[in-house]
Amino acid sequence: MTEREWILLNPGPANTSPRVRQALVMPDLCHREPEFFEVMRDVRQRLVASLGVASTHAAVLFTGSGTAAVEAAIASVVPPERALLVVDNGVYGDRMRRIARAHRIPAEVLSYDVTTPVPPADVARALREHPEISHVALVHHETTTGLLNPVEAVADVAAAAGRRVIVDAMSSLFGEPLDVARDGIDFVTASANKCLQAIPGIAFVLARRAALPALEGRPARSVYLDLAGHFTTQEQDNTPFTPAVQVLHAMREALLELAEEGVAARVARYAENARVLRRGMAALGFSILVPEGARSSILTTFRLLPGLTYDALHDAMKRRGYVIYAGQGQIRTYAFRVANMGTLTPKDMDAVVTAFAECLRELRSSGAS
Ligand SMILES: *Cc1c(COP(=O)(O)O)cnc(C)c1O
């Protein structure tokens, strides 16, 4: 494959640098040797240091897709006899509810449509009404639509009620401001292949160290996704199962790049990417599904124009090297998604807009639109 064969406008896996991809090719390495321990220690340390929480938090790694970290957090932290409050305003909130159900964890659910952020007062009320709830689980950036939930305000409400929060920040950590050390937040989940700009295969839970001892000695709901087990072994330079050695090696390279760019600068680059994209798409007549004020700077859901189908637009964009992303479920019939994470720059986003303009001309002249 040639360099940057596709420009990925799907919300992860995102475009990576040649340097990160080349780090996948390395000498074969046994994960029970010091050369591997050094890489794992460095990745775990860089994750917490990049977020400014090296003294209070630990990163616990899982070989798996991002859902592995979400499932590990939910299955491991809700004590027996307690319950979970889940915020559901998209596919990933719904996934947290399904995870709780699969592990027979009682769950109360606050449901909203896919363009409505959770009102923190609703969380406060649910916590008052349900003393059995120990944790609140919510998605920071609902990748379903590009909607941001008010995580910090929810954390404040939970802390005031003596409860703790699990945040799925899979598609926003390092790409959108988030105070991971906010009181109330104990566990934040993310993966290598979104705003970290690394390769798919490793997910992680960023855990407040003070919240970890409570998990030890509890009967595990899962063998593979036992957070306490992974934490304890990783602290001893070990892993309970075979890790994705090469993926971790590339993840370290991505963390070096993140340190060079700086988290704040990356957040600013993504915001500028989104601004260029949205301004250009508005000029082409596209409107945005999520109301202003609730939008992330990482992904935009645009309404399809009359007569324009997702499949025709997708194929026309792909012929030009761009991969856009369908809406999930019913949304596919009236809207589509464009992410601007990864190595993309504002200049790339200008080219994306030009490609959309060409596609509209092509599809209109061929009568497909
Ligand atoms: C990508 C994503 C996940 C994890 O998806 P995987 O396919 O398991 O990597 C979880 N939550 C959110 C909000 C996501 O965007």
The ligand as an ORCA input file, in Angstrom:
! r2SCAN-3c Opt
* xyz 0 1
  C     -14.852      3.562     19.563
  C     -15.685      3.652     20.800
  C     -15.763      2.588     21.711
  C     -15.068      1.273     21.510
  O     -15.340      0.656     20.304
  P     -14.452     -0.588     19.854
  O     -15.018     -0.918     18.518
  O     -14.626     -1.653     20.872
  O     -13.032     -0.107     19.806
  C     -16.461      2.790     22.893
  N     -17.061      3.951     23.150
  C     -17.012      4.990     22.307
  C     -17.683      6.278     22.687
  C     -16.330      4.873     21.095
  O     -16.278      5.916     20.246
*
